[in-house]
Amino acid sequence: MEKKTQLVVVLMNMALLAACSGQKEKTDVVKIEEKPVVKIEKVHSQSVPQTQEYTATVEAEVKNNIAPAMPVRIFRIFVEVGDRVSKGRKLVQMDAANLRQLELQLENQKVEFKRIDELYKVGGVSKSEWDAAKMALDVRETSYKNTLENTALLSPVNGIVTARNYDSGDMYSGAQPILTIEQITPVKLMLNISEMYFTKIQKGAPVEIKLDVYENEVFDGQVNLIYPTINAATRTFPVEVRLENRDMRVRPGMFARVTIDFGALERVVISDRAIVKQAGSGDRYVYVYKNGNVSYEKVELGRRMGEYYELISGVDDNADVVVAGQARLLDGIEVEVEK
């Protein structure tokens, strides 16, 4: 009886093991047969305008700090911040005490040189004495002219007063300029442009400029200066853009957006649904479908055009790419295409 009971238990265990084994085999078969279902779309090439937008801050064409060469008292300031000034206009009159003293010394030096010159003509003094007197006169004249320039301070450009740091009667200390004059007709903007466009930009090329303060109004500018070297750290080169600004509406410090047209290139265009971002990096990838399998390809994106991207590299023209179902995909996996 006991042997019979043991036999029944053994048979039941065998049956249970067989059932579990069969279920596992069945599950494995299901897993093997299941393939990720994807949607694919064919990429195509087309002519893509190579326009780029850059941001910049408006700068004055010329910026002059007005100050004398040495500390001296300010007699009078003739302009205020915001005043427009013309080249050569007197801006500041410094105390003229030193100038008057040098003027007297110069007159005396001229008299002395005249006396030495007359003696030299009749052989009364040597050539070396005449040379010494002439040099002393030249030094005195130079000192007088320098003091004269630093007593009446004139505007070196046509511009606008953008800063005033002293008042009439103050002692100029040298810490700051008395005035700042900026020439704002024209103004300039400095851009840093990728080296890939170095051969595509030319001096005089037209550009469009928009200023946030004037909303959607477009100002016409042009490329004025192209720097001849590439920054090895950023792989960019500086470009100066000029805006004539005859009406002086554009002022230094304004935020600007500059659009440059580099022509057009034939590029592969791909749906934004195909782009996969790799976690933890800025790299972008695409699953390319071919002969029932997908491959994981790194791509370099260009400009966005609505729901599509320009591709600079990574996928060939007319390739099939996955646009839905990427979540279950791995590189080289076999997939089923949704009909």
Buried (B, 14 or more C-beta within 10 A) or exposed (E): EEEEEEEEEEEEEEEEEEEEEEEEEEEEEEEEEEEBEBBBBEBEBBEBEBEBEBEBEBBBBBBBEBBBEEEBEBBEBBBEEEBEBEEEBEBBBBBBEBBEEBBEEBEEBEEBBEEBBEBBEEEEBEEEEBEEBBEBBEEBBEBBEBBEEBBBBEBBBBBBBBBBBBEEEEEBEEEBBBBBBBBBBBBBBBBBBEEEBBEBBEEEBEBBBBBEEBEEEEBEBBBBEBBEEBEEEEEBBBBBBBBEBEEEEBBBEBEBBBBBBBEEBEBBBBBEBBBBEEEEEEEBBBBBBEEEEBEBBEBEBBBEBEEBBBBBEBBEBEBBBBBEBBEEBEEEBEBEBEE
